[in-house]
Structures are given as structure tokens and as C-alpha cells.
């Protein structure tokens, strides 16, 4: 285990290298980013970006090539107009697989909850992570949950350095984001001595984020790139 000074130096170096668009061409963020680029040209809405992000984040587990394949399947179903599809209210809803154990009926449930939300609201930005868990993804409230996919989505939407993430949500501060705690990030944090907690829960995500706030003041989720890269470095 390295001392904190060496860990800090390593994380800063890895973040500088891997917070780069070239590593995220075939990645779930490419789907909301597609609509973000259309949004800049006036050809898509913020809600298109949000809907694409919700679906891509939900499917973002497993092999990256399979995630991208199945995000494409979802966007094809939505006619590459996700907000229009959601508000139209006719969803593919069956018990066949969209992605691994995620069924099309799960996809339909998310779309239905999005439709209900957007019928009274203009943006998901106002939702906390806990509210998004319940109101968008239809899960029971769980204060112990790390909510990896939700915090990844929030990183996409809030971080605004113009490199990988989109920065379209303006009312949430970068320093208030929580690290998206997946198996790779958790393994790196354990190996580097950032945490000793074995449970991939909220307390572990909070502990890692608090450490990253010392490394990247005001922008702890910049450390997401570094910790993921560290898990791949031999």
C-alpha cells in the first residue's frame, strides 16, 4: 500500500491521461453525448440527453461491447428520438432480454416513469440520487445503496470540463457528486488503501469520494477516470 502522497500523485497522473475522449468512443456515455451534440446544433433537447443517459446508465454493466450493442438496440427501439418516444407512451414491453437480465418490460417501466415525470417537470436535474432511484428506476428507497448507475449519470451530466462529460446540469456542484462505485473503482480503492471497506455501499463510496476531494479539490469525480485506469494497470 502506498502512502497518501504517492497515491495522490498516481491518481493525478492517471486522471490527466485517461480523462480523454479517445477512451470513450465505444462507451455508454456516447449515447447521451450523441444527443448533446445534436442539442448544441438545436436538433435535440435536454430531455433527449436525459432520456438517453437514463437508459445507457441502466444498461452500463458487463462487457463494454455488449453494453454498446444493447444501448444501440434501445435507441433503435426509440427511433433515436428518446424524449418523443417516452412522451408518445407506447413502449416495447415483453419478457425478452434487452441486456443481460434487463428485460424489455424493465425498459418499458423506466419509460413510463419518465413520461409521468416529464408530464409535470422539465428536467431530471432537480432529483436527488435517492429520488431518481425511486421515481425513475422504480427501485425501493435504500439509504445504504451506492447507486452506481445514478452517480455515473450525474457525473456525465454535471462535470463540465468539456472533455468526456457533458456539463448540461448547472445547479449541481461538481464537489457534491459521489463517485460511481463499480467493481473496478472499488478494487483500485482497496489496492491503494483509500478504503478498507469490503462492502460496495454508500459508506464506501462516501469514504472514497472524501479522499478524492483531497486529491481533486472541487471535482472528486475526476478521480473516477483514475481509479478505473488503476484497475487496468499491472
N, C-alpha and C positions, 0 to 999 in steps of 0.2 A: 504494500500500500504506500502510495506517495504521500509526502506532506502537502499541506494545502497550497503552498506557493507553487510547487511543481504541478499540482492538479490544475490550478488556475492558469498557469502558462500553457499547459497542454490543451485545455478547453478553449482558450482564446485562439490558439493556433488552429485547432480543428474547425472552430466556428468560422474563422476567416476563410478557410479553404472550402468548406462544404456548404456554406450559405451561398450557393451559386446555382443559377437557373439550369445549367447543364446537367445537374444531377436529378432534375425533377421534370424532365420531358415526359417520361413514361411513369407517371405517378398520379395518385388520386387528385392532387391539387390541380392537375392540368385541366380538370373538368370545370370547376368554378373559374379557373383562370381563363378558359376559353370564353366564358360569358363576360368576364371582366374586360377582356379586350374588345368584345362587341359593345359593352357598356361605354367604354371610352369613345367609341365611334357613334354612340347614340342608337345602337341597334339591339340593345338588350337592356334590361332593367336591373336594379339592385336585387329585386326579388328573384330574378333568374339566377343571379350569382348565388344567392342564399339557398334556393331550392337545390341547385346542383351541388353545393357544398354539403348540405344535409344528407343527400343520397350518397355522395362519394365518401363522406366520413363514415357513414354507416357500413359501407362495404370495405372499408380500409383495414382489413385484417387477412393475413395469409400472404401468399406469394404475390409480389407486385404485378407480375404479368397477368395473373388471374384477376386481381383487383381491377386493373385497367380494362381487361376484356369485359368484365361484368358491369363496370361503370358504363362502358360503351353500350352494352345491352340495355341498361336502364335508360340512358339518354336516347337511344333509338326508339324505345317504347314511348318516350315523352316527345318524340318528334323534334328533339333538340330545341324545344321551347318549354322548358320545365315549369315556369310560372303559369303559362297559358294552360298547360296540361293539368296542373294542380287545380286551377280555378274552374276548368271545364267539368271536373268531377267524375269522370269515367275512367276508372283505373283497372289495370290488369290485376286480377285478384284470384289467384289459384294456389294450390299446394305444391307446385313445382318449384325447383330451386332457381333462384336468381344468382346467388353467390354463396357457395358452401351451404351452411344451414339457414341462410336468409332466404325465405320464400317470397314469391310474388305477393302473397297475401300480407306479408310484413311490409313490403314496399307500399301496397295499397293503404295500409293503416297509417303509415307516415304521411302519404299524400293527403289522406282525409283529414288528418290533424293539421297539416299545413293549410289546407283550404279553410278549415274552421278558424285558424289563427288569422290568416290574411283577410278574411271577411270583415275583421274588426281592427286590424293593425297593418301598418305599412312596412314594418321591418322586424326581423327577429332580434335585432340588436338590443332591444330592451329586456330580453330574457336573461336571467342568470343561468348558470350551468345547471343548477338543480331544476329550474323551471323548464329548461329545454329538455332535460331528461324525461320529465313527465308529460309536458304539453306537446312536444314534437315526436319524441321517440316512444312514448307510450309506456315507459317503464315506471315502476313504483319508486317513490322517493327513497333515497338511500344516502344518508349523510356520510357514510364510510366509503362510498364508491369513488374510485379515481376518475371515472367518466372520461376515459382517454379520448374517445372519438369526439366528444363535445369540446374538450380543451384543445384538441387539434384543430377543429373547425374554428374555434375562437382565435387561435394563433393565426390561421390563414387570413381571417377577416380583419384582425386588428393590427398586426405588425405591418409597419409602413416604410420599410427601408427600400422598397421598390425593386427588390432582387427576386425573391421567391414568393413571399406572402403578398396579400392584396391591399391591405390597409383601407378598406372601404367603410369600416365601422369607426367612427370618430369619437364617440363618447366614452369608450373604454380605454383606459390607460394601459400601455404595454406592461408596466410594472405590476399590474393587477392580474395578469394572466397566470395560469397554473401550467406547469409542464405536462404535456400529454404523456402519461406513464404507460408505455408499452413494454414488452419483454426485453427489447434491445436497450432502451433507455435505463430500465431497472437494472439489467445485468451490468451495464457500464458503471452506473452509480455505485453498485455494490463493489465492483472490482476496484474502483478508485477510492473507496472509503467515504464517499459522500453520504451514504446511508448504510446502516447495518440491518435495516428492517427488511424482512423477507416477504411480508405481505405487500401486494401491489394495490394499496388502498390510498385513500385520501391523505392520511397522515404521512405516508411515504412520499407521495407527490408533493405535499407541502414542505417536507424536510428538504427534498432535492431542490425545489424552487427557491427556498430561502438561501440555500448555499449558492445557487446560481445568481441570486440578486447581489451577492458579494463579488461574483466574477464579472457579471454584466449588469452593473447598476442601471436601473430603469428599464431593462429589457431581458428578463431572465430566460424567456423562451428562445432567445438566440442560442442558448445552451442546448436546445433540442437537437440542433444540427450537429453540435459537437459530441453529445452523448451517443447519438445514433452512429456517427462515424467511428467513435471509440470502440463500439461493439464489433466493428468490422476490421479494426486494425489489429494485426497479430503482434 
